[in-house]
Every structure is written in C-alpha cells, then in structure tokens.
Amino acid sequence: MTAVAPGMGGLLRALVVDDESLARARMHTLLGDCTAPAVQWVGEASNAVQAMAFVQHQAVDVALIDIHMPGADGLTLARSLQALPQPPALIFVTAHAEHAVDAFDLEAVDYLTKPVRLERLQAALLKVERLIQSRRGLEASLAQNDVLIIQERGRTERVPLQQVLYFKAELKYITVRTAARSYILDGALGELEEKYRADFVRIHRNALIARRAVRALEKHFDAEEGEGWAVRLNGVDEPLAVSRRQLATVRDLVSRA
C-alpha cells in the first residue's frame, strides 16, 4: 500500500478497499479509464485496518469499498470513515446486492455490483464530484452569517438559517423547510448536523429539526414503521416521525418549549 501526492487539477483522489488482489487490479484499470471526472489512484487496502491507517496520512476524496472482507466488513469500515473530520465519499463495490439498503443508510453515494462496468463507475464518480461541490458550497454558506446558499432552477437563493424549521433527507437530496416554502439542497444530513448542532437536533435517521420550533410530541402511526411518535413544529402542519433512539431527546425539548 503506497501513497502518492494528493490529487491536483481537480482529480478525485480514490482509495480502493478489497481483499481480492485481482479485484483491486481491475478497479485500478477502470479508474484509469475514467475521464469525466478524472481520477487519481492514491492507494489500496486489503482490509479495514489497512484502510484506516491509510487515511490517517493521505487525503482521500472517495473510498471504493468491498463489503465482505476478513475482519471488519465494509459497512463497519464505512462507519469508521464517516467519523473522520473530513470523511471521503463512499461507493460500495460488491458481488452481493442484498446490502444495498444498509449501504444507503450510511449515506453511500452509490452501490455497484461486480463485475463493474466503466459507464456505471463513471456515473457513480460524477455523483461524488457533485457531492464534493455541494460540500464546498455548504462550507461557503456557513461563513456567510449562517445563510444557506441554495442553487435551484438556475437561480441562487439565500435562506437565513433562522427561517429553517427542518432538514429532511429524501432520496439523493435534502429538503430544507421554512414556514413559507421548501427548497432542495445537495449535501449530506450528517454534515448539517455537525455544523448546526447548537440549533438543530436529529430526530430520525432522515431528519433534523430546529430546537426553537418544537411545539408538541404525539402518538403517530406510520405505514412503514407502525406505531410510534411524531413531533409537531411551529410553522408547518405535517408531523415528523421520531425514532425510538431520539425519543428522550425530543421529550426533553418539548418539556422546555
């Protein structure tokens, strides 16, 4: 496992993690054939321990991870990578399709099944490139007096954070809800949670709410999750589901509202 200089000229710096040397070699070849965006191969690892050691001294934009490996599997590795101050984007590359739901719960950019086609890999890397661009836009917006900069339908919207009632991850985008309307934002819910921890709290794996907007907690039935709880916010009509893990936190917010 040998590191090279960080990527230059807009190249995506890629780390491949797979316990099979032939699979790593094939991915090396495929990444070399990618042109839009172009990729810089910065290293490889055959297991999770090697991968975590690698990212301690080498910047990585995207990690392409197999799931079934000796020791810690790819899903466990992904959780460790997400805990880094600057986590790489995640693409799972595996022969097993049954883990796709778990992969997307970890906010993976894509899930590729072997044998990987160049066109499919290229499409996944384009998603990574868009994610990185949106992260940069989000970082820039944080520096502008807590105003979100949202690109929508060819125009730029400046949305003050104090107007935002909740962020909700839906498919590949995040819904930003104010009392007046909804916006669409590219990015990761985990990043918003980290940046705005003082003002927003996670109530579910797919939602953050403004602490100041909490109005009530009530029993709620969801067609997918069954009997549970939901929170009501000032300024919007729809209830938002609360996970069992976050129930105590929301109850505390309501008691202080």
Buried (B, 14 or more C-beta within 10 A) or exposed (E): EEBEEEBEEEBBBBBBBBBBEEBBEBBBEBBEEBEEBBBBBBBBBBBBBBBBEBBEEBBBBBBBBBBBBEEBBBBEBBEBBBEEEEBBBBBBBBEEEEBBEBBBEBBBBBBBBBEBEEEBBBEBBBBBBBBBEBBEBBEEBBEEEBBBBBBEEEEEBEBEBEBBBBBBBEEEBBBBBBEEEEBBBBBBBBBBBEBBEEBBBBBBEBBBBBBEBBBEBEEBEEEEEEEBBBBBBEBBEEBBBBBEEBBEBBBEBBEEE
